[in-house]
Amino acid sequence: MSRTIAQVPEPMTTAPHLELGQEPQAWQTDWSAFAKEYTTQCRLAVQSRRSLGEVSQMFEGKVVEWTGVLKSAKAPASPGKMGEIAMAMDRVHIDITADASTDVEMLTLSPLGEEWAAWATVKEGSKVTFRCQIKDIVPRQFSETGWGGGGNSWVAKATDLGLETKRATFVRTLDKSP
């Protein structure tokens, strides 16, 4: 049986790959490339009248290996529970629809208890490579309405990308912590 990128190794110790001998797609190893690919897929979905849920399904279960800066880490409350890692990412702009876009610069990871030991050794502010599995992408749109001068109304729309991860394996520190 061949292994695809959607099948997560147990534990998640190998880099993203498609089929034996094939390279991962660029978005699986490059955060900026992910933003471009997600934007492209959203545009294609809108043009073909598909839902954003279908776009999310294209990424669901895929393993990615990206780089970010550890901002904070919250240990799991008990064995078998997930911890929470806040990663600062390079800011990317994502167009979800013609009138909804967002700038994303933070990502929350959810390492399992057994993955926590490696994360516990990483100091906040360290630039690290990590591996995680995409669980879901659920853009959440909100609007803010206000009034301009002369009674003109305005609406500012923004969107939270809602990128949820499952599993999170620390791979390596790329630089010295501050």
Buried (B, 14 or more C-beta within 10 A) or exposed (E): EEEEBEEBEEEBEEBBBBEEEEEBBEBBBBBBBBBBBBBEBBBEBBEEEEEBEEBBEBBBBBBBBBBBBBBEBEEBEEEEEBBBBBBBBBEBEBBBBEEBBBEBEEBBBBBBBEBBEBBEEBEEEBBBBBBBBBBBBEBEBEEEEEEEEEEEEEEEBEBEBEBBBBBBBBBEBEEEEE
